[in-house]
């Protein structure tokens, strides 16, 4: 553990927190789960976030997030399908449409989840301009002060690299201090993988297929600005299009439609 401690002690500029450690889901039954084996998205477990369609989404993303529209979110063959499409809508049918040329979906858990182990088995979309994510965000308050946990992010122009990142007031991409790690997964877009988060009061560990590639300990050099991860967060599944990072090399319209397929979401709750 000494190399990890030294990396963290280097201060705000120490953004690389790569490790290679075992990580494994508990054997008990999860406290929250969706196996996506019903006819449609379970609205008792998930809600569709459409809150910024009219004014546009953060990071200069280009998509319109629809509300329970099967073209963008559906259950098929025992998996959740979140599909990004190249299409133009109309205000007559979609009053909150902000002129976007792409549609997709952003699903958020109905209730926040907190400490514990998370496992999401998913196959990712590919294509330049695609930006899928599995992540957790505080249900209220200002970003980045209330924190963000990115379990999985991938940008389509670099589709074999999976990113795990933590953001907080002191550590975030706006000031170039975000703490993260990358892992190469050549089959991310062609095979299902298990994206995992072990969130404990004293550390956050993120991995894939039972191997952790990021671990950050709660050493709190700056109090809550460094470690706001002390309350339950919403779990979010979405596929964005374009944006400051996802669209860094443009958007290939020939790649659409593109879909993230999620086999299951499981959470084993742990008390602090």
Residue pairs with C-beta under 8 A, 6 or more apart in sequence:
4 17
4 19
4 215
4 217
5 217
7 14
7 16
7 17
8 14
8 17
8 216
8 217
8 219
9 219
11 221
12 170
12 171
12 177
13 176
13 177
14 179
15 171
15 176
15 177
15 178
15 179
15 180
16 180
16 181
17 179
17 180
17 181
17 214
17 215
17 216
18 181
18 182
18 213
18 214
19 181
19 205
19 212
19 213
19 214
19 215
20 211
20 212
20 213
21 205
21 207
21 211
21 212
21 215
22 210
22 211
22 212
23 196
23 198
23 205
23 207
23 210
23 211
23 212
24 210
25 117
25 119
25 194
25 196
25 266
25 268
26 117
26 268
28 268
30 266
30 267
30 268
31 116
31 267
31 268
31 269
32 45
32 109
32 113
32 265
32 266
32 267
32 269
33 264
33 265
33 266
33 267
34 42
34 45
34 46
34 80
34 264
34 265
35 78
35 263
35 264
36 75
36 78
36 79
36 80
36 262
36 263
36 264
37 75
37 78
38 75
39 75
40 70
40 74
40 75
41 68
41 73
41 74
41 75
41 80
41 107
43 68
43 110
44 110
45 109
45 110
46 107
46 108
46 109
46 110
47 107
47 108
47 109
47 110
48 65
48 66
48 67
48 68
48 73
48 105
48 106
48 107
48 108
49 65
49 106
49 107
49 108
49 236
49 238
50 65
50 66
50 67
50 96
50 106
52 58
53 64
53 65
53 94
53 96
53 97
53 98
53 100
54 96
54 97
54 98
55 98
56 98
56 100
57 63
57 65
57 240
57 243
59 240
59 243
59 244
59 245
59 246
60 242
60 243
60 244
60 247
61 131
61 240
61 241
61 242
61 243
61 246
61 247
62 100
62 101
62 102
62 129
62 241
62 242
62 243
62 247
62 251
63 84
63 100
63 102
63 103
63 104
63 239
63 240
63 241
63 242
64 89
64 94
64 97
64 98
64 100
64 102
64 103
64 104
65 72
65 103
65 104
65 105
65 106
65 238
66 72
66 73
66 94
66 103
66 104
66 105
69 103
69 105
71 83
71 85
71 103
72 82
72 83
72 84
72 85
72 103
72 104
72 105
73 80
73 81
73 82
73 83
73 105
73 107
74 80
74 81
74 83
75 81
78 263
79 261
79 262
79 263
80 107
80 237
80 261
80 262
81 259
81 260
81 261
82 104
82 105
82 107
82 132
82 237
82 238
82 239
82 259
82 260
82 262
83 104
83 105
83 239
83 257
83 258
83 259
84 102
84 103
84 104
84 125
84 130
84 239
84 240
84 241
84 256
84 257
84 258
84 259
85 102
85 103
85 104
85 256
85 257
86 101
86 102
86 253
86 256
86 257
87 101
87 102
87 103
88 101
89 97
89 100
89 103
90 97
91 97
102 241
102 242
102 251
102 256
104 238
104 239
104 240
104 241
105 238
105 239
106 236
106 237
106 238
107 236
107 237
107 238
108 234
108 235
108 236
109 234
109 235
109 236
111 232
112 139
112 231
112 232
112 233
112 234
113 136
113 232
113 233
113 234
113 235
113 267
113 269
114 199
114 231
114 232
114 233
114 269
114 272
115 199
115 200
115 201
115 269
115 270
115 271
115 272
116 199
116 267
116 268
116 269
116 270
117 196
117 197
117 198
117 199
117 267
117 268
117 270
118 136
118 151
118 196
118 197
118 198
118 199
118 235
118 265
118 266
118 267
118 268
119 194
119 195
119 196
119 264
119 265
119 266
120 134
120 151
120 152
120 194
120 195
120 196
120 237
120 262
120 264
120 265
120 266
121 192
121 193
121 194
121 195
121 262
121 263
121 264
122 134
122 152
122 192
122 193
122 195
122 260
122 261
122 262
122 263
123 188
123 189
123 190
123 191
123 192
123 193
123 260
123 261
123 263
124 132
124 152
124 154
124 159
124 188
124 189
124 260
125 132
125 156
125 189
125 239
125 258
125 259
125 260
126 156
126 159
126 188
126 189
126 255
126 258
127 156
127 159
127 252
127 255
127 256
127 258
128 156
128 157
128 249
128 250
128 251
128 252
128 255
129 156
129 157
129 241
129 242
129 246
129 247
129 249
129 250
129 251
129 252
129 255
130 155
130 156
130 239
130 240
130 241
130 246
130 255
130 258
131 153
131 154
131 155
131 156
131 239
131 240
131 241
131 242
131 243
131 245
131 246
131 247
132 152
132 153
132 154
132 238
132 239
132 240
132 260
133 150
133 152
133 153
133 154
133 236
133 237
133 238
133 239
133 240
134 151
134 152
134 195
134 235
134 236
134 237
135 148
135 149
135 150
135 151
135 152
135 153
135 235
135 236
136 148
136 149
136 151
136 197
136 233
136 234
136 235
136 236
137 143
137 146
137 147
137 148
137 149
137 233
137 234
137 236
138 146
138 147
138 148
138 228
138 231
138 233
138 234
139 232
139 233
139 234
140 146
143 167
144 167
144 168
144 169
144 172
144 174
145 168
145 169
145 224
145 225
145 228
146 228
147 166
147 167
147 168
147 228
147 229
147 233
148 165
148 166
148 167
148 168
148 172
149 166
149 197
149 199
149 204
149 206
149 229
149 233
150 163
150 164
150 165
150 166
150 167
150 180
151 164
151 195
151 196
151 197
151 206
152 162
152 163
152 164
152 195
152 208
153 162
153 163
153 164
153 165
154 161
154 162
154 163
154 188
155 245
155 246
155 248
156 246
156 252
156 255
156 258
157 248
157 249
159 188
159 189
160 184
160 185
160 186
160 188
161 182
161 183
161 184
161 185
162 182
162 183
162 184
162 185
162 188
162 195
162 208
163 180
163 181
163 182
164 180
164 181
164 182
164 183
164 206
164 213
164 214
165 173
165 178
165 179
165 180
165 181
166 178
166 179
166 180
166 204
166 216
166 229
167 173
167 178
168 225
168 226
168 227
168 228
168 229
169 222
169 224
169 225
169 226
169 228
170 177
170 221
170 222
170 225
170 226
171 177
171 178
171 179
171 226
172 178
179 216
180 214
181 206
181 213
181 214
182 213
183 208
183 213
185 193
185 208
187 193
192 261
192 263
193 208
193 209
194 208
194 209
194 210
195 208
196 206
196 207
196 208
196 209
196 210
196 212
197 204
197 205
197 206
198 204
198 205
198 206
198 207
198 212
199 229
199 270
200 270
201 218
201 230
201 272
202 217
202 218
203 215
203 216
203 217
203 218
204 214
204 215
204 216
204 218
204 229
205 212
205 214
205 215
206 212
206 213
206 214
206 215
207 213
207 214
218 227
218 229
219 226
219 227
220 226
220 227
224 230
230 272
235 265
235 267
237 260
237 262
237 265
239 258
239 259
239 260
240 246
241 247
241 251
242 251
